[in-house]
Amino acid sequence: MRVLSFLISLPVLATVSALAVVGCDPTTTRPDVTPIQEARTIEVRLSRQGAITRLHQALLADSFPIAHVNTQDAWLETPWFDALTLQPTPAQRLGPDVVKLRGWAEPSRPGNSLIVVELVYRPLADPSVPQRELDRAVPPTDSIYTRVGTLLKLLDDEIGFRDAGASGQ
């Protein structure tokens, strides 16, 4: 009886294993980067793909340079750019006047997504440290921080989710 039970469970185990492997998508283009703690978030009434598309459109309309966007994986990023002119700059330039913006759309409640936007600069170069660990949040007093905040406020006013009695973020 044990042998029969074992033989029957092998095909079931093989099927479950095959489904688990097929269900994973190891081909995602999304960078292996967690947003910084100071990243800003708004909840919108769109799918992840719709949310990242709308963020992309808003950034382009405001002249932000976009280096990569992937609607399927719901992320985008700019190149390193001059915070005043919005013109791309060489990555080796350092300091708060050269920034990078990354955006993600994360799942939220059904039919909604969270748009997460980080704005970072690199104060120094250190080849002994992973590049991501050198990123610092742009201070809230910076004009580019305010500009991104205004853009997110406009998106929030247009497509933001507001629960009864709750205010926007």
C-alpha positions in Angstrom: 0.0 0.0 0.0 2.9 2.4 0.8 4.5 1.6 -2.5 1.2 2.4 -4.4 0.8 5.6 -2.4 4.4 6.6 -3.2 3.9 5.9 -6.9 0.7 7.9 -7.1 2.3 10.9 -5.2 5.3 11.1 -7.6 3.2 12.4 -10.6 1.4 14.8 -8.3 4.7 16.1 -6.9 6.2 16.4 -10.3 3.1 18.4 -11.6 3.2 20.7 -8.6 6.9 21.3 -9.0 6.5 22.0 -12.7 3.7 24.5 -12.0 5.8 26.2 -9.4 8.7 26.6 -11.8 6.5 27.9 -14.6 4.8 30.3 -12.2 8.1 32.1 -11.4 9.4 34.7 -13.8 13.1 34.8 -13.6 13.3 37.1 -16.6 12.1 40.2 -14.9 13.9 43.4 -16.0 13.3 45.1 -12.7 16.5 46.2 -10.9 17.2 44.5 -7.7 16.9 47.7 -5.7 14.7 48.4 -2.7 13.4 52.0 -2.6 15.1 54.2 0.0 13.3 54.8 3.2 12.6 58.5 2.2 10.9 57.5 -1.1 7.5 59.1 -1.6 4.4 57.1 -2.2 0.9 57.8 -3.6 -1.9 55.3 -4.1 -3.7 55.5 -7.4 -6.8 54.0 -9.0 -4.8 52.2 -11.8 -3.2 48.8 -12.4 0.5 48.6 -11.9 1.1 49.0 -15.7 -1.3 51.9 -15.9 0.3 53.6 -12.9 3.9 53.4 -14.3 2.7 54.5 -17.7 1.0 57.6 -16.2 4.1 58.4 -14.1 6.2 58.0 -17.2 3.9 60.4 -19.1 4.0 63.0 -16.3 7.8 62.9 -16.1 8.2 63.3 -19.8 5.7 66.2 -19.9 7.8 67.9 -17.2 11.0 67.3 -19.3 12.6 64.7 -17.1 15.0 62.5 -19.0 14.0 58.8 -18.9 16.7 56.1 -19.4 14.6 53.0 -18.8 11.0 52.2 -18.5 9.3 48.8 -18.4 5.5 48.8 -18.1 5.3 45.0 -17.8 7.6 45.0 -14.8 6.2 48.4 -13.6 9.4 50.4 -13.1 11.4 53.3 -14.6 14.5 55.3 -13.9 16.2 58.3 -15.2 19.9 58.6 -16.0 22.0 60.7 -13.7 21.0 64.3 -14.5 21.6 67.9 -13.6 19.0 68.9 -11.0 18.7 72.4 -12.4 18.7 71.8 -16.2 17.3 68.2 -16.2 20.0 67.3 -18.7 21.7 63.9 -18.4 25.2 64.1 -17.0 28.1 61.7 -16.8 27.7 59.2 -13.9 31.1 60.2 -12.5 29.8 63.7 -11.4 29.0 63.7 -7.7 27.1 66.0 -5.3 23.6 67.1 -4.7 23.3 68.9 -8.1 23.4 65.5 -9.9 20.4 63.2 -9.2 18.6 60.1 -10.3 14.9 59.3 -10.1 13.6 55.8 -9.8 9.9 54.9 -9.8 8.0 51.7 -9.2 4.3 50.7 -9.2 3.5 48.2 -6.5 0.3 46.3 -5.9 -2.2 47.8 -3.5 -5.8 47.1 -2.8 -7.7 45.5 -5.8 -7.7 47.9 -8.8 -5.2 50.2 -7.2 -1.4 50.6 -7.1 1.2 52.4 -5.1 3.5 54.7 -7.1 6.8 54.8 -5.3 9.3 57.5 -6.3 12.8 58.0 -5.0 15.2 60.8 -5.8 18.9 60.3 -4.9 22.3 61.8 -5.3 25.8 60.5 -4.6 28.0 62.6 -2.3 31.1 60.6 -2.9 32.7 57.8 -4.8 34.1 54.7 -3.0 35.0 51.7 -5.1 35.1 49.5 -2.0 31.4 50.0 -1.3 28.5 48.8 -3.5 27.2 51.7 -5.6 23.7 51.5 -4.2 25.0 52.1 -0.7 26.4 55.4 -1.8 23.0 56.8 -2.8 21.5 59.5 -0.5 18.1 61.0 -0.4 17.7 64.4 -2.0 16.8 66.8 0.9 13.3 68.1 1.1 14.6 71.7 0.9 16.0 71.0 -2.6 14.2 72.5 -5.6 14.2 69.2 -7.5 12.6 67.5 -4.5 9.9 70.2 -4.6 9.4 69.8 -8.4 8.9 66.0 -8.0 6.5 66.6 -5.1 4.4 69.0 -7.3 4.3 66.3 -10.0 3.2 63.6 -7.6 0.6 66.0 -6.1 -0.9 66.6 -9.6 -1.0 62.8 -10.2 -2.6 62.3 -6.8 -5.2 64.9 -7.5 -5.9 63.3 -10.9 -5.9 59.6 -10.2 -5.2 59.2 -6.5 -7.2 56.9 -4.3 -9.0 58.5 -1.4 -10.8 56.4 1.1 -13.8 57.9 2.9 -12.5 60.3 5.5 -8.8 59.9 4.6 -6.6 62.5 3.1 -4.0 62.0 0.3 -0.4 61.3 1.2 
